[in-house]
Amino acid sequence: MDHNKIEEAVKLFLEGIGEDVSREGLADTPGRIAKMCEEIFGGLNKDAHEYLNKTFTAINNEIIIEKDIPFYSVCEHHLLPFYGKAYIGYIPDGRVAGLSKLARTVEIYSRRPQIQEKLTAQIADDIMKYLNPKGVIVLLKAEHMCMTMRGIQKPGTLTTTYLGRGVFEDNNEMRTVFFQLINM
């Protein structure tokens, strides 16, 4: 990440909205924003393989679900946050990942500018790619600050996306089991 470019951009932005970038409250803001970018965009140039490459033998698992995984991301259209919870279910085919690895996969992809629909697909596709399960389903529920702070200004509105791969693509019974289990 190029801190100098970020700092210069923030200064230009602040000047553009009519602020005095030298005033006490804003003087260090460009540097703080550059440091913040390292954290909130820390998923750029990372791959979930880093976490999903270590698996363990597991026999007779019908479905594994991780739910209520908090995530924070930034909408690529307005550069405003969206945040919520992720729910992931997969049916292993003899191998499982460590439990924290699903949450880390969510974190990698949520820490980059993007849209919720793409985030849902990235998580599902990498779990399929690296764990090679019989199927995976990913559900994200999020509040978008671009809907809350600007435009329509409807706080509390949630956007829900879900995507199934493998047996979850065309098996209504498996999808129903997933939705019942995440609501328990």
C-alpha positions, 0 to 999 in steps of 0.5 A: 500500500502506498501511504504517500498516495493515500495521504495526498488523496485525503488532503485533496479530498478534504480541501475539495469539501472546503476543509482546512487540512492544516487545522488541529483536528485534521492535521494528522488525519491523512496519516491516520487514514493511510494506517486505517487503509492497511487494516480495512483493505488488508485482504487485498492480494491475499488468498484463502488458500493460506487458511484452507490448505490445512485439512483434517480427515473426517468421516460421516459428517453430514453438514458443518455450519459456522454461523454469526461470523461478523464481517466488515467491508467497504462498498466499492461504489461509495467507499462506505462500510457495510457490515453484518454476519456470515453463515457458512455450511458445507458437506465435507467429502472426507476432509474438513478445515479447522473451524477458524479457517472459515471465519478467516476466509470471510475476513480475507474477502471482506477486507477489500472494496467490493459488493456483497454479491461478489463477497458471497461468491468469493467465499463459496467458490474458495471453499469449493476450490480448496476443501473440495466438499460435496457442497457449500452454501454461504449466506450474508446479511449486511447493513450498508451505510450507503443506504443508511447515511445517504441516498434513501437513508433507511437505517436498519435495512438488511441486504441478504445474499446467498449462494449454493455450490455443489449439492446446495445448487439444486437440492432444495432439501439440503438448502432447507436443512441449512436454513433450519439449522442457522435459525436454531 
